[in-house]
Amino acid sequence: MIIKLTKMYKHNRGTLLFIALMCVFRSAVADWNEVPTGSMLPTIVEGDRILVNKLAYDVSTPFVHHSLYKLADPMRGDIIVFDSAVSEKRLVKRVIGVPGDTVALIDNVLFINDKQIDYEDSANKDDFCEITEDLLGVKHRILVANNGSGLSNFSAVDIPSNYYLAMGDNRDNSADSRVIGLIPRDEIIGRAKQVVMSLNYDNYYLPRSQRFMHDL
């Protein structure tokens, strides 16, 4: 048995080495992540496979995500990917508040450090409105329900060191910091800035070619 395994290894060690290196690369350098829900609409749609840069913030050990060296901290407006201990799943959300910020939401209008942020260029879509939100210099599109929801308001929150307030761009349909609380820094595994590929779940999983390598 040992002889057979040795022969098998000798004949396939190139393939085995490639697989091992690929696993290390995906674990510590970059990976892709499927987005199965609409919580980040209109920025990310169901069926997108987003590229996750795991070196955006930390150099980490493969497989166990233990930071060896901090490269940077998440910034307001970043789309982060994190393993949520509270929800017991990997989530994709946008950073709204960073350590030291005070953030409040009133009728789906954000206030950051007592300053109401700017909104412009709205467009109605059935029961929702698509708006451009300016996160103090970072502009992106969001969806808000025309009649609001239970997620449309929260009182001012002071964000402590090593925590972040993150929300989905689909503001009234996202289980984010309003549901699971602030995001610990050590749960964040990377940043997403691009769609690798996309499959249309509503059309026989056909590829959406226009979203391949689409910037977020």
GROMACS elastic network, one bead per residue, 0.5 to 0.9 nm:
[ bonds ]
;  ai    aj funct       b0    kb
    1     4     6  0.51196   500
    1     5     6  0.62499   500
    1     6     6  0.86060   500
    2     5     6  0.50827   500
    2     6     6  0.60926   500
    2     7     6  0.86361   500
    3     6     6  0.50302   500
    3     7     6  0.62126   500
    3     8     6  0.85568   500
    4     7     6  0.51617   500
    4     8     6  0.60973   500
    4     9     6  0.85751   500
    5     9     6  0.60960   500
    5    10     6  0.86417   500
    6     9     6  0.51108   500
    6    10     6  0.62527   500
    6    11     6  0.87246   500
    7    10     6  0.51143   500
    7    11     6  0.62436   500
    7    12     6  0.85846   500
    8    11     6  0.52552   500
    8    12     6  0.60988   500
    8    13     6  0.80987   500
    9    12     6  0.51303   500
    9    13     6  0.52018   500
    9    14     6  0.88539   500
    9    16     6  0.79828   500
   10    13     6  0.54541   500
   10    14     6  0.84235   500
   11    14     6  0.79029   500
   11    15     6  0.88623   500
   12    15     6  0.53451   500
   12    16     6  0.61319   500
   12    17     6  0.85686   500
   13    17     6  0.58638   500
   13    18     6  0.84073   500
   14    17     6  0.51615   500
   14    18     6  0.62087   500
   14    19     6  0.86919   500
   15    18     6  0.50719   500
   15    19     6  0.62176   500
   15    20     6  0.86140   500
   16    19     6  0.51105   500
   16    20     6  0.61348   500
   16    21     6  0.85948   500
   17    20     6  0.50605   500
   17    21     6  0.60875   500
   17    22     6  0.84574   500
   18    21     6  0.51707   500
   18    22     6  0.60183   500
   18    23     6  0.85689   500
   19    22     6  0.50474   500
   19    23     6  0.61478   500
   19    24     6  0.86635   500
   20    23     6  0.51521   500
   20    24     6  0.63103   500
   20    25     6  0.86230   500
   21    24     6  0.50685   500
   21    25     6  0.60431   500
   21    26     6  0.85935   500
   22    26     6  0.61002   500
   22    27     6  0.84396   500
   23    26     6  0.52271   500
   23    27     6  0.60440   500
   23    28     6  0.86021   500
   23    62     6  0.85024   500
   23    63     6  0.85777   500
   24    27     6  0.50625   500
   24    28     6  0.60057   500
   24    29     6  0.76873   500
   24    62     6  0.57768   500
   24    63     6  0.74463   500
   25    28     6  0.54764   500
   25    29     6  0.50264   500
   25    30     6  0.62742   500
   25    31     6  0.77390   500
   25    62     6  0.80375   500
   26    29     6  0.58063   500
   26    30     6  0.50521   500
   26    32     6  0.80883   500
   26    54     6  0.85149   500
   26    62     6  0.84853   500
   26    63     6  0.89968   500
   27    30     6  0.69509   500
   27    31     6  0.70338   500
   27    54     6  0.79736   500
   27    60     6  0.88546   500
   27    61     6  0.82946   500
   27    62     6  0.51820   500
   27    63     6  0.54405   500
   27    64     6  0.84398   500
   27    65     6  0.79647   500
   28    31     6  0.83733   500
   28    54     6  0.60164   500
   28    55     6  0.73608   500
   28    59     6  0.73623   500
   28    60     6  0.60054   500
   28    61     6  0.64556   500
   28    63     6  0.71981   500
   28    65     6  0.74768   500
   28   189     6  0.89974   500
   29    52     6  0.85692   500
   29    53     6  0.65443   500
   29    55     6  0.56557   500
   29    59     6  0.81517   500
   29    60     6  0.85081   500
   29    62     6  0.85749   500
   30    51     6  0.71104   500
   30    52     6  0.55159   500
   30    54     6  0.51693   500
   30    55     6  0.73259   500
   30   190     6  0.83695   500
   31    50     6  0.83501   500
   31    51     6  0.59554   500
   31    52     6  0.51595   500
   31    53     6  0.69310   500
   31    54     6  0.74760   500
   32    49     6  0.59494   500
   32    50     6  0.52972   500
   32    52     6  0.55225   500
   32    53     6  0.86995   500
   32   195     6  0.86938   500
   32   196     6  0.74339   500
   33    48     6  0.82137   500
   33    49     6  0.53240   500
   33    50     6  0.52858   500
   33    51     6  0.65888   500
   33    52     6  0.68188   500
   33    81     6  0.86428   500
   34    46     6  0.83640   500
   34    47     6  0.66027   500
   34    48     6  0.60226   500
   34    50     6  0.65204   500
   34   198     6  0.88874   500
   35    38     6  0.79548   500
   35    40     6  0.88516   500
   35    44     6  0.76996   500
   35    45     6  0.72974   500
   35    46     6  0.56323   500
   35    47     6  0.57358   500
   35    48     6  0.55543   500
   35    49     6  0.62851   500
   35    50     6  0.75019   500
   35    91     6  0.86363   500
   35    92     6  0.78750   500
   36    45     6  0.82220   500
   36    46     6  0.50682   500
   36    47     6  0.58505   500
   36    48     6  0.78140   500
   37    40     6  0.77710   500
   37    41     6  0.87367   500
   37    45     6  0.74431   500
   37    46     6  0.52417   500
   37    47     6  0.80200   500
   38    41     6  0.53072   500
   38    42     6  0.80325   500
   38    44     6  0.73943   500
   38    45     6  0.58891   500
   38    46     6  0.56175   500
   38   168     6  0.89811   500
   38   170     6  0.71228   500
   38   173     6  0.76645   500
   38   174     6  0.80298   500
   39    42     6  0.86866   500
   39    44     6  0.82106   500
   39    45     6  0.84217   500
   39    46     6  0.87989   500
   39    92     6  0.84904   500
   39    93     6  0.81251   500
   39   167     6  0.88915   500
   39   168     6  0.54331   500
   39   169     6  0.65983   500
   39   170     6  0.50582   500
   39   171     6  0.75809   500
   39   172     6  0.84981   500
   39   173     6  0.56948   500
   39   175     6  0.76770   500
   39   176     6  0.89163   500
   40    43     6  0.58419   500
   40    44     6  0.52248   500
   40    45     6  0.69402   500
   40    46     6  0.87776   500
   40    92     6  0.76420   500
   40    93     6  0.68645   500
   40    94     6  0.83034   500
   40   142     6  0.81252   500
   40   143     6  0.87723   500
   40   167     6  0.86014   500
   40   170     6  0.51990   500
   40   171     6  0.82586   500
   40   173     6  0.87179   500
   40   174     6  0.76024   500
   41    44     6  0.51903   500
   41    45     6  0.56339   500
   41    46     6  0.82786   500
   41   141     6  0.84507   500
   41   142     6  0.69760   500
   41   143     6  0.68053   500
   41   168     6  0.78748   500
   41   169     6  0.58299   500
   41   170     6  0.51119   500
   41   171     6  0.88448   500
   42    45     6  0.64818   500
   42   130     6  0.79456   500
   42   141     6  0.66041   500
   42   142     6  0.62878   500
   42   143     6  0.67278   500
   42   169     6  0.69885   500
   42   170     6  0.69993   500
   43   140     6  0.78611   500
   43   141     6  0.66727   500
   43   142     6  0.75256   500
   43   169     6  0.70592   500
   43   170     6  0.87330   500
   43   216     6  0.64299   500
   44    47     6  0.86682   500
   44    48     6  0.66608   500
   44    50     6  0.85407   500
   44   169     6  0.86768   500
   44   195     6  0.82299   500
   44   216     6  0.75025   500
   45    48     6  0.58396   500
   45   198     6  0.84269   500
   46    49     6  0.89065   500
   46   198     6  0.82046   500
   46   199     6  0.80400   500
   46   200     6  0.75589   500
   46   201     6  0.72672   500
   47   197     6  0.84303   500
   47   198     6  0.53108   500
   47   200     6  0.59610   500
   47   201     6  0.62750   500
   47   205     6  0.82405   500
   48   195     6  0.63638   500
   48   196     6  0.75741   500
   48   197     6  0.60551   500
   48   199     6  0.64283   500
   48   200     6  0.84362   500
   48   208     6  0.88740   500
   48   211     6  0.79490   500
   48   212     6  0.88180   500
   49   194     6  0.88199   500
   49   195     6  0.57536   500
   49   196     6  0.55465   500
   49   197     6  0.53213   500
   49   198     6  0.57478   500
   49   199     6  0.82630   500
   50   192     6  0.64567   500
   50   193     6  0.76721   500
   50   194     6  0.58252   500
   50   196     6  0.54110   500
   50   197     6  0.72941   500
   50   198     6  0.85315   500
   50   213     6  0.88522   500
   51   191     6  0.82448   500
   51   192     6  0.57218   500
   51   193     6  0.69353   500
   51   194     6  0.56384   500
   51   195     6  0.59347   500
   51   196     6  0.58551   500
   52    55     6  0.89102   500
   52    56     6  0.88188   500
   52    80     6  0.84771   500
   52    81     6  0.72805   500
   52   189     6  0.83456   500
   52   190     6  0.57665   500
   52   191     6  0.55327   500
   52   193     6  0.76286   500
   52   194     6  0.81689   500
   53    56     6  0.55728   500
   53    57     6  0.86357   500
   53   189     6  0.83334   500
   53   190     6  0.52315   500
   53   191     6  0.52784   500
   53   192     6  0.62698   500
   53   193     6  0.81908   500
   54    57     6  0.70941   500
   54    58     6  0.70906   500
   54    59     6  0.77586   500
   54    60     6  0.81996   500
   54   189     6  0.58525   500
   54   191     6  0.67772   500
   55    58     6  0.53423   500
   55    59     6  0.57737   500
   55    60     6  0.79633   500
   55    71     6  0.76336   500
   55   189     6  0.85286   500
   55   190     6  0.67684   500
   55   191     6  0.84021   500
   56    59     6  0.84361   500
   56    71     6  0.70289   500
   56    72     6  0.69123   500
   56    73     6  0.83610   500
   56    74     6  0.83964   500
   56   189     6  0.86706   500
   56   190     6  0.58991   500
   56   191     6  0.61036   500
   57    69     6  0.87864   500
   57    70     6  0.60483   500
   57    73     6  0.56534   500
   57    74     6  0.69073   500
   57   188     6  0.85529   500
   57   189     6  0.79552   500
   57   190     6  0.66251   500
   57   191     6  0.79315   500
   58    66     6  0.89742   500
   58    67     6  0.58966   500
   58    68     6  0.71779   500
   58    69     6  0.56873   500
   58    71     6  0.50676   500
   58    72     6  0.68725   500
   58    73     6  0.84509   500
   58   189     6  0.80834   500
   58   190     6  0.81298   500
   59    65     6  0.89123   500
   59    66     6  0.84330   500
   59    67     6  0.58362   500
   59    68     6  0.55381   500
   59    69     6  0.51475   500
   59    70     6  0.64006   500
   59    71     6  0.70422   500
   60    63     6  0.87848   500
   60    64     6  0.81413   500
   60    65     6  0.54025   500
   60    66     6  0.51616   500
   60    68     6  0.51869   500
   60    69     6  0.70449   500
   60    70     6  0.86451   500
   60   189     6  0.88859   500
   61    64     6  0.62430   500
   61    65     6  0.54866   500
   61    66     6  0.53522   500
   61    67     6  0.65425   500
   61    68     6  0.67276   500
   62    65     6  0.61478   500
   62    66     6  0.79657   500
   63    66     6  0.85825   500
   65   186     6  0.85982   500
   65   187     6  0.87554   500
   65   189     6  0.72914   500
   66   186     6  0.81725   500
   67    70     6  0.68226   500
   67   186     6  0.79633   500
   70    73     6  0.77492   500
   72    75     6  0.88732   500
   73   185     6  0.84771   500
   74    77     6  0.85737   500
   74    78     6  0.64636   500
   74    79     6  0.88005   500
   74    80     6  0.77831   500
   74    95     6  0.74702   500
   74    98     6  0.76917   500
   74   164     6  0.84081   500
   74   185     6  0.86161   500
   74   188     6  0.87860   500
   74   190     6  0.89549   500
   74   191     6  0.81555   500
   75    78     6  0.56364   500
   75    95     6  0.68593   500
   75    96     6  0.85126   500
   75    97     6  0.83701   500
   75    98     6  0.68591   500
   76    79     6  0.89022   500
   76    94     6  0.79140   500
   76    95     6  0.51224   500
   76    96     6  0.53821   500
   76    97     6  0.60778   500
   76    98     6  0.63685   500
   76   135     6  0.71629   500
   76   136     6  0.84125   500
   76   138     6  0.76792   500
   77    94     6  0.58893   500
   77    95     6  0.51485   500
   77    96     6  0.60919   500
   77    97     6  0.85917   500
   77   135     6  0.65443   500
   77   136     6  0.89690   500
   77   137     6  0.87817   500
   77   138     6  0.58627   500
   77   139     6  0.80397   500
   77   140     6  0.83195   500
   78    93     6  0.84230   500
   78    94     6  0.56028   500
   78    95     6  0.53969   500
   78    96     6  0.82498   500
   78   138     6  0.88960   500
   78   191     6  0.68642   500
   78   192     6  0.77627   500
   78   193     6  0.82779   500
   79    92     6  0.68467   500
   79    93     6  0.56067   500
   79    95     6  0.63213   500
   79   166     6  0.87760   500
   79   190     6  0.87030   500
   79   191     6  0.57328   500
   79   192     6  0.54981   500
   79   193     6  0.70799   500
   79   216     6  0.85174   500
   80    91     6  0.81937   500
   80    92     6  0.57504   500
   80    93     6  0.56652   500
   80    94     6  0.60383   500
   80    95     6  0.69512   500
   80   166     6  0.84032   500
   80   188     6  0.68143   500
   80   189     6  0.76696   500
   80   190     6  0.58897   500
   80   192     6  0.61092   500
   81    90     6  0.69771   500
   81    91     6  0.57319   500
   81    93     6  0.68009   500
   81    94     6  0.88713   500
   81   187     6  0.86696   500
   81   188     6  0.60227   500
   81   189     6  0.58741   500
   81   190     6  0.54018   500
   81   191     6  0.59460   500
   81   192     6  0.70341   500
   82    89     6  0.84844   500
   82    90     6  0.55954   500
   82    91     6  0.55362   500
   82    92     6  0.66837   500
   82    93     6  0.84550   500
   82   183     6  0.83463   500
   82   186     6  0.87054   500
   82   187     6  0.53291   500
   82   189     6  0.52537   500
   82   190     6  0.70665   500
   82   191     6  0.89356   500
   83    86     6  0.89987   500
   83    87     6  0.85493   500
   83    88     6  0.72493   500
   83    89     6  0.58739   500
   83    91     6  0.63840   500
   83   187     6  0.54042   500
   83   188     6  0.66280   500
   83   189     6  0.72478   500
   84    87     6  0.54726   500
   84    88     6  0.55164   500
   84    89     6  0.56294   500
   84    90     6  0.59555   500
   84    91     6  0.67890   500
   84   180     6  0.83549   500
   84   183     6  0.76916   500
   84   184     6  0.87658   500
   84   187     6  0.64579   500
   84   188     6  0.85042   500
   85    89     6  0.72265   500
   85    90     6  0.88932   500
   85   187     6  0.78916   500
   86    89     6  0.81738   500
   86   180     6  0.61563   500
   86   181     6  0.84046   500
   87    90     6  0.82125   500
   87    91     6  0.87051   500
   87   175     6  0.89585   500
   87   180     6  0.68931   500
   91   176     6  0.85710   500
   92   167     6  0.89172   500
   92   168     6  0.77342   500
   92   192     6  0.84693   500
   93   166     6  0.57673   500
   93   167     6  0.54099   500
   93   169     6  0.75729   500
   93   174     6  0.88262   500
   93   176     6  0.71984   500
   94   165     6  0.84843   500
   94   166     6  0.52059   500
   94   167     6  0.53536   500
   94   168     6  0.59592   500
   94   169     6  0.71288   500
   95    98     6  0.73049   500
   95   164     6  0.67744   500
   95   165     6  0.60243   500
   95   167     6  0.65939   500
   95   168     6  0.88527   500
   96   103     6  0.81079   500
   96   112     6  0.85427   500
   96   135     6  0.74021   500
   96   164     6  0.76361   500
   96   165     6  0.56026   500
   96   166     6  0.52987   500
   96   167     6  0.65947   500
   97   100     6  0.82589   500
   97   101     6  0.58083   500
   97   102     6  0.73861   500
   97   103     6  0.64972   500
   97   112     6  0.75248   500
   97   159     6  0.71499   500
   97   163     6  0.88494   500
   97   164     6  0.57590   500
   97   166     6  0.68656   500
   98   101     6  0.56810   500
   98   102     6  0.87054   500
   98   159     6  0.66304   500
   98   160     6  0.83441   500
   98   161     6  0.83747   500
   98   162     6  0.85039   500
   98   163     6  0.70200   500
   98   164     6  0.50571   500
   98   165     6  0.66362   500
   98   166     6  0.89830   500
   99   102     6  0.86951   500
   99   158     6  0.81933   500
   99   159     6  0.50562   500
   99   160     6  0.52179   500
   99   162     6  0.64634   500
   99   163     6  0.60553   500
   99   164     6  0.63398   500
   99   165     6  0.86808   500
  100   113     6  0.89448   500
  100   158     6  0.68863   500
  100   159     6  0.55201   500
  100   160     6  0.60567   500
  100   161     6  0.69530   500
  101   112     6  0.67419   500
  101   113     6  0.58837   500
  101   157     6  0.81386   500
  101   158     6  0.60528   500
  101   159     6  0.55702   500
  101   160     6  0.81305   500
  102   111     6  0.80246   500
  102   112     6  0.57644   500
  102   114     6  0.73045   500
  102   156     6  0.62133   500
  102   157     6  0.53705   500
  102   159     6  0.62337   500
  103   110     6  0.71226   500
  103   111     6  0.56539   500
  103   113     6  0.63061   500
  103   114     6  0.77118   500
  103   154     6  0.88008   500
  103   155     6  0.79605   500
  103   156     6  0.52513   500
  103   157     6  0.52458   500
  103   158     6  0.66995   500
  103   159     6  0.78825   500
  103   165     6  0.82858   500
  104   109     6  0.82850   500
  104   110     6  0.58646   500
  104   111     6  0.51107   500
  104   112     6  0.66904   500
  104   113     6  0.85849   500
  104   114     6  0.82540   500
  104   153     6  0.76253   500
  104   154     6  0.58143   500
  104   155     6  0.52408   500
  104   157     6  0.62871   500
  105   108     6  0.57668   500
  105   109     6  0.54394   500
  105   111     6  0.61651   500
  105   112     6  0.88793   500
  105   152     6  0.67949   500
  105   154     6  0.51015   500
  105   155     6  0.66488   500
  105   156     6  0.74788   500
  106   109     6  0.51437   500
  106   110     6  0.65559   500
  106   111     6  0.78486   500
  106   152     6  0.66043   500
  106   154     6  0.66613   500
  106   155     6  0.78932   500
  107   110     6  0.84478   500
  107   148     6  0.69171   500
  107   149     6  0.87835   500
  107   151     6  0.89281   500
  107   152     6  0.51567   500
  107   153     6  0.56153   500
  107   154     6  0.89588   500
  108   144     6  0.71187   500
  108   145     6  0.88193   500
  108   148     6  0.74281   500
  108   151     6  0.81080   500
  108   153     6  0.63493   500
  108   171     6  0.75570   500
  108   172     6  0.85612   500
  109   116     6  0.72956   500
  109   117     6  0.75040   500
  109   118     6  0.87143   500
  109   119     6  0.84069   500
  109   152     6  0.81304   500
  109   153     6  0.83041   500
  110   115     6  0.83347   500
  110   116     6  0.60355   500
  110   117     6  0.60379   500
  110   118     6  0.86710   500
  110   135     6  0.87837   500
  111   114     6  0.55968   500
  111   115     6  0.51620   500
  111   117     6  0.60390   500
  111   156     6  0.83480   500
  112   115     6  0.52295   500
  112   116     6  0.65014   500
  112   117     6  0.70515   500
  112   135     6  0.85689   500
  112   136     6  0.85195   500
  112   156     6  0.89308   500
  113   116     6  0.84406   500
  114   156     6  0.89943   500
  117   133     6  0.75934   500
  117   134     6  0.62476   500
  117   135     6  0.64025   500
  117   136     6  0.65916   500
  118   132     6  0.84213   500
  118   133     6  0.62331   500
  118   134     6  0.53424   500
  118   135     6  0.76274   500
  118   136     6  0.79752   500
  119   122     6  0.80647   500
  119   131     6  0.66379   500
  119   132     6  0.56217   500
  119   134     6  0.62413   500
  120   131     6  0.61506   500
  120   132     6  0.52736   500
  120   133     6  0.68226   500
  120   134     6  0.83487   500
  121   130     6  0.81862   500
  121   131     6  0.58431   500
  121   132     6  0.59118   500
  122   129     6  0.64712   500
  122   130     6  0.54406   500
  122   132     6  0.67478   500
  123   128     6  0.85960   500
  123   129     6  0.55263   500
  123   130     6  0.50938   500
  123   131     6  0.65257   500
  124   127     6  0.75836   500
  124   128     6  0.60319   500
  124   130     6  0.62291   500
  124   131     6  0.87716   500
  124   146     6  0.83648   500
  125   128     6  0.50672   500
  125   129     6  0.55374   500
  125   130     6  0.70272   500
  126   129     6  0.77196   500
  126   146     6  0.86831   500
  127   144     6  0.87035   500
  127   145     6  0.60293   500
  127   146     6  0.57115   500
  127   147     6  0.77638   500
  128   143     6  0.62939   500
  128   144     6  0.55139   500
  128   146     6  0.51919   500
  128   147     6  0.83310   500
  129   142     6  0.82442   500
  129   143     6  0.56340   500
  129   144     6  0.54010   500
  129   145     6  0.62826   500
  129   146     6  0.61445   500
  130   141     6  0.66580   500
  130   142     6  0.56459   500
  130   144     6  0.66067   500
  130   145     6  0.89913   500
  131   140     6  0.83058   500
  131   141     6  0.55257   500
  131   142     6  0.54174   500
  131   143     6  0.64094   500
  131   144     6  0.77785   500
  132   139     6  0.64972   500
  132   140     6  0.55138   500
  132   142     6  0.63335   500
  132   143     6  0.89846   500
  133   138     6  0.79721   500
  133   139     6  0.55129   500
  133   140     6  0.55145   500
  133   141     6  0.59982   500
  133   142     6  0.67278   500
  134   137     6  0.58320   500
  134   138     6  0.54243   500
  134   140     6  0.67369   500
  134   141     6  0.88794   500
  135   139     6  0.61397   500
  135   140     6  0.81315   500
  136   139     6  0.80845   500
  140   169     6  0.85493   500
  140   216     6  0.89958   500
  141   169     6  0.71680   500
  142   168     6  0.83854   500
  142   170     6  0.58471   500
  142   171     6  0.70107   500
  143   169     6  0.62699   500
  143   171     6  0.60129   500
  143   172     6  0.77032   500
  144   147     6  0.85766   500
  144   148     6  0.71327   500
  144   152     6  0.85115   500
  144   169     6  0.84711   500
  144   170     6  0.64568   500
  144   171     6  0.54807   500
  144   172     6  0.59578   500
  144   173     6  0.86798   500
  145   149     6  0.70614   500
  145   152     6  0.87226   500
  145   170     6  0.87886   500
  145   171     6  0.77869   500
  145   172     6  0.61467   500
  145   173     6  0.88429   500
  146   149     6  0.89653   500
  148   151     6  0.77019   500
  148   152     6  0.57777   500
  148   153     6  0.89886   500
  148   172     6  0.71313   500
  149   152     6  0.53570   500
  149   153     6  0.83392   500
  149   172     6  0.60779   500
  149   173     6  0.88791   500
  150   153     6  0.70822   500
  150   172     6  0.77218   500
  151   154     6  0.76152   500
  151   171     6  0.73488   500
  151   172     6  0.56910   500
  151   173     6  0.80469   500
  151   174     6  0.84410   500
  151   178     6  0.70847   500
  151   179     6  0.86753   500
  152   171     6  0.74660   500
  152   172     6  0.66221   500
  154   157     6  0.81987   500
  154   178     6  0.76215   500
  157   165     6  0.89459   500
  159   162     6  0.85801   500
  159   163     6  0.63976   500
  159   164     6  0.66639   500
  159   165     6  0.72769   500
  159   182     6  0.78443   500
  160   163     6  0.58613   500
  160   164     6  0.80721   500
  161   164     6  0.84238   500
  161   185     6  0.88024   500
  162   183     6  0.84437   500
  162   184     6  0.60223   500
  162   185     6  0.50321   500
  162   186     6  0.79801   500
  163   182     6  0.60007   500
  163   183     6  0.53610   500
  163   185     6  0.54496   500
  163   186     6  0.88311   500
  164   177     6  0.85482   500
  164   182     6  0.55123   500
  164   184     6  0.65431   500
  164   185     6  0.70399   500
  165   176     6  0.84232   500
  165   177     6  0.57870   500
  165   178     6  0.85252   500
  165   181     6  0.76750   500
  165   182     6  0.50796   500
  165   183     6  0.62016   500
  166   176     6  0.62518   500
  166   177     6  0.55074   500
  166   178     6  0.84489   500
  166   181     6  0.88565   500
  166   182     6  0.72208   500
  166   183     6  0.70636   500
  167   170     6  0.83791   500
  167   171     6  0.71837   500
  167   174     6  0.71889   500
  167   175     6  0.79329   500
  167   176     6  0.51000   500
  167   177     6  0.60998   500
  167   178     6  0.76092   500
  168   171     6  0.57231   500
  168   172     6  0.85522   500
  168   173     6  0.78002   500
  168   174     6  0.54105   500
  168   175     6  0.76486   500
  168   176     6  0.64295   500
  169   172     6  0.87187   500
  169   173     6  0.87550   500
  169   174     6  0.79173   500
  170   173     6  0.55432   500
  170   174     6  0.62140   500
  171   174     6  0.60650   500
  172   175     6  0.89788   500
  174   178     6  0.86738   500
  174   179     6  0.85318   500
  175   178     6  0.69377   500
  175   179     6  0.54480   500
  175   180     6  0.69686   500
  176   179     6  0.54243   500
  176   180     6  0.58648   500
  176   181     6  0.72910   500
  176   182     6  0.85371   500
  177   180     6  0.50222   500
  177   182     6  0.52415   500
  177   183     6  0.70417   500
  178   181     6  0.59011   500
  178   182     6  0.81259   500
  180   183     6  0.81529   500
  183   186     6  0.85045   500
  183   187     6  0.70259   500
  183   188     6  0.78455   500
  184   187     6  0.55714   500
  184   188     6  0.73208   500
  185   188     6  0.56948   500
  185   189     6  0.89689   500
  186   189     6  0.77230   500
  188   191     6  0.83733   500
  192   195     6  0.81560   500
  192   216     6  0.76582   500
  193   214     6  0.86982   500
  193   215     6  0.59949   500
  193   216     6  0.50286   500
  194   212     6  0.87717   500
  194   213     6  0.60290   500
  194   214     6  0.55905   500
  194   216     6  0.52301   500
  195   198     6  0.73425   500
  195   211     6  0.66782   500
  195   212     6  0.61292   500
  195   213     6  0.50461   500
  195   214     6  0.50397   500
  195   215     6  0.63690   500
  195   216     6  0.70555   500
  196   211     6  0.78666   500
  196   212     6  0.54499   500
  196   214     6  0.71885   500
  197   207     6  0.75451   500
  197   208     6  0.74536   500
  197   209     6  0.75094   500
  197   211     6  0.63632   500
  197   213     6  0.65255   500
  197   214     6  0.81960   500
  198   205     6  0.88073   500
  198   206     6  0.84729   500
  198   207     6  0.57347   500
  198   208     6  0.53532   500
  198   209     6  0.73189   500
  198   210     6  0.86903   500
  198   211     6  0.61511   500
  198   212     6  0.64195   500
  199   202     6  0.89041   500
  199   203     6  0.85291   500
  199   204     6  0.85698   500
  199   205     6  0.50090   500
  199   206     6  0.54379   500
  199   208     6  0.56801   500
  199   209     6  0.86942   500
  200   203     6  0.54019   500
  200   204     6  0.68130   500
  200   206     6  0.53236   500
  200   207     6  0.60701   500
  200   208     6  0.62757   500
  201   204     6  0.61554   500
  201   206     6  0.75367   500
  202   205     6  0.68208   500
  202   206     6  0.86460   500
  203   206     6  0.60128   500
  205   208     6  0.88477   500
  207   210     6  0.87638   500
  207   211     6  0.86948   500
  207   212     6  0.86585   500
  208   211     6  0.56989   500
  208   212     6  0.70488   500
  209   212     6  0.53244   500
  209   213     6  0.89689   500
  210   213     6  0.83924   500
  210   214     6  0.74895   500
  211   215     6  0.85035   500
  212   215     6  0.89939   500
